[in-house]
Structure formats: structure tokens, C-alpha cells
Amino acid sequence: MHNISIIAAIAKNYAIGRNNKLLWHISEDMKRFKSLTTGHTVVMGKKTYGSLPVRPLPNRRNVVITDDMSDRFEGCIMSYSIDDAIQKLPRNEESFIIGGASIYKQFLPLADKLYLTVLDKDFKGDTFFPRYNTDEWKETENISRFFDEKLGFSYAFITLTRK
């Protein structure tokens, strides 16, 4: 059985990016992402892979989904569909879906857990996290961060497990 988790930082209006870039930089969120995903498989679309500051992500098994069969990224496992990517996930080990929007949307029905950093602010984005039915999820963790003067907003680390 596959253990699929989604990890994302989302604005109040579900925005996650613009022009293939993140809309904010939250040091604590980056540390949490690294701590949760290190040593695991991370799955992403080609555009997300291209937006990473370091490629492939170190100390992780990187699976990149693309519809171009000629794409090859050194140090990555290439996948050409969601089903193909799922076949390449290790069994009985947590794997993380790290974006982008289309990949999140396709994996959401298959996910067991959501690790969300939820910002208490709307952002102008062109890429959005898919809306999810809160009735299908149980909050298992909520670590609130109060208003951050430097950032100009507050945020929370929320973990949801499928009911």
C-alpha cells in the first residue's frame, strides 16, 4: 500500500504561486518542509522541478512527472502519468506530493494526509491549491504562528488525516 501525503503552503484564497514562483518566503515553513521530506520520495510536476533552487532536492528520491517522453533530469526518476508515478512510489513508506497545482489536484483523492502551512492572508496568484472537502479530513495538528511583523501576516502548520 502506498502512503501518500501532500505538503503545501497555501494562502487564505488558496493561492500557491505566480509565474512559477512562490509568493512568500517563510523560513520556518522551509525548515518544516525539509524536515518532513528528507529521506523520503518527493513527487512533483516538471514546472515545480524547474522552479526549485537546488535540483534535484538533496537526500530525497525525486520523481518528476512530465508528458514529454524525451525529458530526462539527472538524479530524478522520470514518470509520464500519475499512475506511472504511483507505481514508482515505495510501498509502506510515506511519499510527499510537492506540487504544482495540477499534480496536487490529481493526487488529492489518493492522499492519506495533508501537511499544510495556511497563511492568514490572500495573495494574488495564478496557481491555486485545489479546494478540498473539509468533511473528509480530521485535523490532527495545528501549530499557530502569531502575527509576524516581518512577513505582515500570521500562519499555521496544520496536519489533516483522511477520515
N, C-alpha and C positions, 0 to 999 in steps of 0.2 A: 504494500500500500504506500502511496505517496503522501508525504506530509507537506502540503503546500501552504506557504504563508505569503501574504502581501505586505510590503513595507512601503510607506509613502508619507510625505509631508504635504498636507492639504490646507489651503486657505478656507476661510469660512464659506466662501462661494464655490468651493471645490476646485479652484484653480491650482494647477501644479507646475505650470511653466509658460514660457513665452519665448518665441524664436529659438526653441530648442535649448533654453537655459532655465535654471531655477530662478524663482522670483525673489529669493531671500537667501541669506546665509546665517544659519543658526549653528554655532559651534557645538552646542550640546546635542543637537539633532544629528550632526555628522558623527560625533563620538558614539552616540547610541546606534546609529546605522552600522558603523564599523564593528562595534562590539557584538551586535546581534548576528551579523552576516559573516564575519570572519570564520573560516574553517568550513563554510557551507557552500552549497551551489547557489549562484545567483542567476536569474533568468531575466533577459531584457531584450527589447527590440533594437534594431540596428541604429535608429536615431539616438536612443538613450546611450548605447555604447559609444557612439560618436561624440556625445556631449561630456563623457567622463574626463576629468582632468588627468587621470592615470589609467591607461588601458593595457591589458585587462586589469580588473581590480585585483590587487595582490592578496595572496593567501585565501583565495576563493576559487571555486570551479565556475568559470564564466560560460554561460550558454547564451548565444546570441541568435535571435530569431529574425530571419530575413526571407523575403520571397525571391531574392536573386540567387539562384543556384551557383553563380560564379563568385559570390562573396566569400572571402576567407580572411579571418582575423587571427593573427598569430597568438597562440596561447589560449584560444577560445574553442569551444565546441560549437559548431555551426548546426543550426536547426532551421527547417524550412516550413514548419507549421506548428501550431500549438500541440497537436497530437505527437508530432515528432519530438518536440521539446519534452513533453511528459515522459515519453519512452526513455529519454536520456537522463531523467532525474533518478538519483539514488533512492532505493526503497527504504522505508522506515527511518528516514533521516530528513530533518527539516530543510526545505529548499525555499528560497526567497525570490518572489517576483518583484523586480525593482523598477519597472516602467517600460515604456511610456503608457499613455492613455489607452491605446488600442489593446496593448498586452494586458493591462490591468482589467479592462472590460471583459476580455476573453477568459481570463483566469479567475475572475471574481466568483462565478458559480462553483468553481472547483476548490476554492480556498477553504482551509480549516481555521485560519487565524489571520487577523488584520493587526498590524503594528502601525498605528497612525500617529503622526505628530499633527495636531489640529491647531491651526493658528486662529486667533480671535480677531481676524481682520480679513476683509475682502481684498483681492488683488486683481489687477487687470491682466488676464492671461489669455492665451489662445489654445491651451491644453488643459483639460479638466479630468479629475478623478471621477470614475463612474458613480452615480448615485447608487446607494445600496439600501436594502430594506432593513431597518434597524430591528425589526421584529425577529429577524433570522440570526441575530447576534447577541451575545451576552458579554457585557463589559467585565473583564477580569482584572483590569488595572487602569488606574487613572492618576497620573502624576502631573499635577498642575504646576505650571511655572507662572508666577505672578508677572505683572506688567514689567517689561524690560525696557528701561529708558533708552538704551542704545538702539534697540530694534523698533521701538514705538508700538509694541503690541505684546499681549500675553499669549501663551500657548500651553498645550498639554500633551503628554505622551499617553496615548490610550491604546490598550490592547483589547481586542474583541475576539471571542471564540465562537465558532458556529454552534448554535443551539442543537 
